[in-house]
Amino acid sequence: MRVLKYLGILLFIGVGYSFIQFEQQEQQKEQVRKEEIEQYEKQEVVDPSILGMITLVKTGKKSLIKQGEIEEILSQNQVVSLTQTLDTKEDLYLAGHSIPQVFGDLHDYQIGDRLLLSFQNQQQEYEIYQTKKVSTSDFQVFQSEEDFPRLVLITCTNHQQIRYVVFAKSVHS
């Protein structure tokens, strides 16, 4: 009985220590994220993987858009460009986690709400015209039948096999 008590205490300490480490790592990610956003806004970008920034206008949430290894960028609580190109004449696909620092508020956005993209110090405003939930195996989201360039935001839901997708078009096109 005494051994079980000590094992329980050790397990409790181990879990607590792991939680503290996780929280410290998340705080470090958030600090780096804030510093990079600040540098971007001051036009002091030093990271060549930073392509721009997206702002969820209604809530004011800002996230940097990066290119590179998708899982690594997502793990940094950043937005990743899935198109790996910023030719605004074509569709632009961005993905980010549905966490408060990134696209957590996106689920509350509705048709008509605005998004702001900033690339190379030029801003483009977009308006949401459609939202939907799709299966992770549904690739039709990448096929456009629209006659205008789209901004497509992809984020997770509380279901592992379902993604939330937001479609927006330029306000000035």
Steps between C-alpha positions, in 0.01 A plus 500: 500500500784736586667431163180593317480823698857596403440401137189717497695794641779452244246477219329817622833685513595375153171610346524837672855550376400407143211745513728780620747425220220502242368834630851652488546382140163649400591830668832504314322435168259784573784737590686417176174537306434846648857614435485384137167679446645817651808475275279444196287804582813712541626364167797339676439145377811287528344158442480428125225241557259778602281584203251733663235532765128428526273699728156382601343846489205442735718372785831665406690170518823510301706207379806486284485302179804283440620266231698186560445171680129490579505304827786707640324830427170377643680380815632856545139626517541678167304499173653308210458575133395180329543650155864591567446798272346841545384569147181685594349430157450140610341340804690526825467213749592559863481253788524551873394330820169585661660635817444844654830640368431401138161407348301425817268795433446406137212269590305808615543685171209527260438582138582867447767518771838636394857371499809705432811361329830677498774389259820693441346800677194508273159433649208324337157478659285191454137426576375157601246365253474135612591270789468126526624191675667236286655161547880486509476277194288752303736670256229683305569798724817550294306520173348834418212564268504870586611760247696694762798419722403358837651511844438162661563453873512148639494413867418207724177422682432292808475197268830358376369422150315830440648835399335841508551694178440870443483645149556870441535728201680828458289803578671696221492253210 
